[in-house]
Amino acid sequence: MVACNLDRVPASLAALDARQALVLTIDGPTASGKGTIAQRVAQSLGFHYLDSGALYRVAALAATRAGVSLDDAAALADIGASLPVRFEPDGRVLLAGDDVSEAIRTEPAGQAASRVAVHPPLREALLALQRGFQHAPGLVADGRDMGTVVFPQAALKVFLTATPESRADRRYKQLIEKGISANLMALLQDLQQRDARDQSRAVAPLKPAQGAYLLDSTGLDVDQTVEQVLNRWAARR
Ligand code: CDP
């Protein structure tokens, strides 16, 4: 490890490092439980929480509402650069003041998010917004590229996986619980398609960050998975 004398580091860099030292990232494929685990970990640590997937979902919805094609990279970047999104403390997500919490959670909304997410100009446009979530005392951020691109200096990077079958099963139960009808085979196909698109895109493909803690949650419940992450966080030094 390289010793670092903060007195000799320019103020802005030192500030950046100090903030990034408080970031814990959780990346992984669709339906790996990132959102649930990240929220629970953030709650336990008293940290802020960034659901970066929600930003891509909101961007796709904003584009659809504005009549912009999900393949128009330049227009999507414009939308991303001034996305009027707000995350309320009660968990609601607002787009231009309109409550879109439910609209962004449907499977088509997830597919649309995955389509707009392949465009580098949109990803670039959303960078500042995502980094703006770093506030004391710390941040738990979940997504696909939190550890690789957005917060590369994070103090702990977790890559959370589970087999496609167990992820499809979890997503199925989640939807049924919400009273939304679902088909297990269709969900499995959908998430395999999404995995393929997320892993093969040229920019910020889904892959573990360097030094990431690989956590396979197949066979673990939420409490056990949260405990593993918190143990790693406590032991990170
Ligand atoms: O809940 P699920 O994992 O299915 O989706 P999500 O985390 O809400 O993300 C929706 C889509 O946004 C993903 O399929 C990714 O294509 C994209 N995404 C991304 O590219 N980068 C992120 N940091 C987060 C999401």
Residues whose N, C-alpha, C, O or C-beta is under 5 A from the ligand:
A	BS01	CDP	P29 T30 A31 S52 G53 A54 Y56 G110 A113 S114 A117 D142 G143 R144 D145 R194 D198
